[in-house]
Amino acid sequence: MSLPESLSARLRARRPARSARGFALITAGLVAAIALSGCSGAVALDPAADATNPSCADVIVRLPDTVGDQPKRETDAQATGAWGDPASILLHCGVASPGPTTLPCDNVNGIDWIRDDSDAPLYRFTTFGRTPAVEVVLDSGAVSSSSTLVDLATAVGSIPQTGQCLNVDDTTGTATPVPIPSDAP
């Protein structure tokens, strides 16, 4: 056996070891990448009825990476957003625009929100005077509603406002805030 033949034989004999070692390194790299990406999967949500509205796409591309100090999560439904682990803030774009109501209405950074706290500590905020509407559900035990709505104002503000909330006392002398559409008589 000549020297080049023996080298070639030794190299061929070592290839499986190198391949196994390379495979082990690649596998270890993939396992590390999966571990570093976190254990949290996508948040399972259902899309709103009008989630395909182009205005929702404008909202979704403007969603911040952090809301109320909670990191953004991946969702599995169109026109949705989620933050926190476990998710403590959920957003749906494309919900029905609410009409006049006796629920409180809060203006936060130029966005009118109807507040439903009947399921406290879960609070439901729905934009008023914007079509499609955006709904945000948050766990008030985990995040502040005011910081959450401030953080979302830029994204939600991409939908033009067509009406505004007015206090009932502006029209009737009572102190309960009631949203009134801008085109109402």
C-alpha positions as CSV (number, residue, x, y, z in Angstrom):
1,M,0.0,0.0,0.0
2,S,1.5,3.3,-1.0
3,L,1.5,6.4,1.2
4,P,-1.2,8.3,-0.7
5,E,-3.5,5.2,-0.7
6,S,-3.1,4.8,3.1
7,L,-3.8,8.5,3.7
8,S,-6.9,8.3,1.5
9,A,-8.0,5.2,3.4
10,R,-7.5,6.9,6.7
11,L,-9.4,9.9,5.6
12,R,-12.3,7.8,4.3
13,A,-12.3,6.0,7.7
14,R,-12.5,9.3,9.6
15,R,-15.3,10.8,7.5
16,P,-18.1,9.0,9.4
17,A,-16.6,10.3,12.7
18,R,-16.5,13.9,11.3
19,S,-20.0,13.6,9.9
20,A,-21.3,12.3,13.2
21,R,-19.5,15.1,15.0
22,G,-20.8,17.7,12.6
23,F,-24.3,16.3,13.0
24,A,-23.9,16.5,16.8
25,L,-22.8,20.1,16.6
26,I,-25.6,21.1,14.3
27,T,-28.1,19.3,16.5
28,A,-26.7,21.0,19.6
29,G,-26.9,24.4,17.8
30,L,-30.6,23.8,16.9
31,V,-31.4,22.7,20.4
32,A,-29.7,25.9,21.8
33,A,-31.6,28.1,19.4
34,I,-34.9,26.6,20.3
35,A,-34.1,27.0,24.0
36,L,-33.0,30.6,23.6
37,S,-36.2,31.4,21.7
38,G,-38.2,30.7,24.8
39,C,-40.7,28.1,25.7
40,S,-43.7,30.2,24.8
41,G,-45.6,29.3,21.7
42,A,-47.9,31.5,19.7
43,V,-50.9,32.9,21.7
44,A,-54.0,31.3,20.3
45,L,-56.6,33.9,19.4
46,D,-59.6,34.1,17.1
47,P,-59.6,36.9,14.5
48,A,-62.3,39.6,14.7
49,A,-65.1,39.7,12.1
50,D,-63.4,42.5,10.1
51,A,-59.8,41.4,10.7
52,T,-59.1,41.6,6.9
53,N,-59.9,45.3,6.8
54,P,-56.8,47.1,5.4
55,S,-56.9,49.5,8.3
56,C,-56.1,46.6,10.6
57,A,-53.0,45.9,8.7
58,D,-51.9,49.6,9.4
59,V,-52.5,49.0,13.1
60,I,-50.7,45.7,13.3
61,V,-47.5,46.9,11.6
62,R,-47.3,49.8,14.1
63,L,-47.7,47.6,17.2
64,P,-44.9,48.2,19.7
65,D,-42.5,45.5,20.9
66,T,-43.4,46.3,24.5
67,V,-46.7,47.4,26.0
68,G,-47.0,48.1,29.7
69,D,-43.5,46.7,30.2
70,Q,-44.7,43.4,28.7
71,P,-42.9,41.9,25.8
72,K,-44.7,41.3,22.5
73,R,-45.8,37.7,21.7
74,E,-46.5,35.9,18.5
75,T,-50.2,35.3,17.8
76,D,-51.9,32.8,15.5
77,A,-54.7,35.0,14.2
78,Q,-54.9,37.8,11.7
79,A,-55.1,41.4,13.1
80,T,-54.2,40.4,16.7
81,G,-51.5,41.2,19.2
82,A,-50.5,39.9,22.6
83,W,-48.0,40.9,25.2
84,G,-46.7,39.3,28.4
85,D,-45.9,35.7,29.4
86,P,-48.5,34.6,30.2
87,A,-50.3,37.0,27.9
88,S,-51.8,39.8,30.0
89,I,-52.7,42.1,27.1
90,L,-54.7,40.9,24.0
91,L,-55.6,43.1,21.0
92,H,-58.1,42.4,18.3
93,C,-58.5,44.8,15.3
94,G,-61.7,44.5,13.3
95,V,-64.3,44.3,16.0
96,A,-67.7,46.0,15.5
97,S,-67.7,49.7,16.1
98,P,-69.8,50.4,19.2
99,G,-72.7,52.7,19.2
100,P,-73.9,55.0,22.0
101,T,-73.5,53.4,25.5
102,T,-73.7,54.2,29.1
103,L,-70.3,52.6,29.7
104,P,-67.5,55.0,30.7
105,C,-65.5,56.5,27.9
106,D,-61.8,57.5,28.5
107,N,-59.7,59.6,26.1
108,V,-56.1,58.5,26.3
109,N,-53.6,60.3,24.0
110,G,-56.4,61.3,21.6
111,I,-58.0,57.9,21.4
112,D,-61.5,57.4,22.8
113,W,-61.9,54.1,24.6
114,I,-65.1,52.6,26.0
115,R,-64.2,50.8,29.2
116,D,-66.0,47.7,30.4
117,D,-64.8,46.5,33.7
118,S,-67.7,44.2,34.5
119,D,-65.3,41.2,34.4
120,A,-62.6,42.8,36.7
121,P,-59.7,42.2,37.0
122,L,-60.1,41.8,33.2
123,Y,-60.8,45.1,31.6
124,R,-62.1,45.4,28.0
125,F,-61.4,48.6,26.1
126,T,-62.9,49.2,22.7
127,T,-62.2,52.2,20.5
128,F,-65.0,54.6,19.9
129,G,-65.4,56.6,16.6
130,R,-63.0,54.4,14.6
131,T,-64.0,51.9,12.0
132,P,-63.0,49.1,12.3
133,A,-62.8,49.3,16.0
134,V,-59.9,47.9,18.1
135,E,-60.5,45.9,21.3
136,V,-57.9,45.5,24.0
137,V,-58.4,43.1,26.9
138,L,-56.0,43.4,29.8
139,D,-55.4,41.8,33.2
140,S,-55.4,44.8,35.5
141,G,-53.6,42.7,38.1
142,A,-50.6,42.4,35.8
143,V,-50.5,45.7,33.9
144,S,-51.8,49.3,34.1
145,S,-54.6,50.2,31.8
146,S,-53.3,53.8,31.3
147,S,-49.8,52.8,30.3
148,T,-51.2,50.0,28.0
149,L,-53.5,52.5,26.2
150,V,-50.7,55.1,25.9
151,D,-48.3,52.5,24.4
152,L,-51.0,51.5,21.8
153,A,-52.1,55.0,20.9
154,T,-49.8,55.4,17.9
155,A,-50.8,52.1,16.3
156,V,-54.5,52.5,17.0
157,G,-54.4,56.2,15.9
158,S,-53.7,55.0,12.3
159,I,-57.4,54.4,12.0
160,P,-59.1,57.7,11.4
161,Q,-61.5,59.0,14.0
162,T,-65.0,59.7,12.8
163,G,-66.8,60.3,16.1
164,Q,-66.0,61.2,19.7
165,C,-67.1,60.4,23.2
166,L,-69.1,63.1,24.9
167,N,-70.1,63.3,28.5
168,V,-73.9,63.1,29.1
169,D,-73.6,66.2,31.3
170,D,-72.6,68.1,28.1
171,T,-76.1,67.5,26.8
172,T,-78.3,66.5,29.7
173,G,-76.7,67.8,32.9
174,T,-75.9,64.3,34.3
175,A,-72.3,63.1,35.2
176,T,-72.2,59.8,33.4
177,P,-70.0,59.8,30.3
178,V,-71.7,58.5,27.2
179,P,-70.1,58.2,23.8
180,I,-72.1,60.0,21.1
181,P,-71.3,59.6,17.4
182,S,-70.2,62.8,15.7
183,D,-73.0,62.4,13.1
184,A,-75.7,62.1,15.8
185,P,-78.5,64.8,15.8
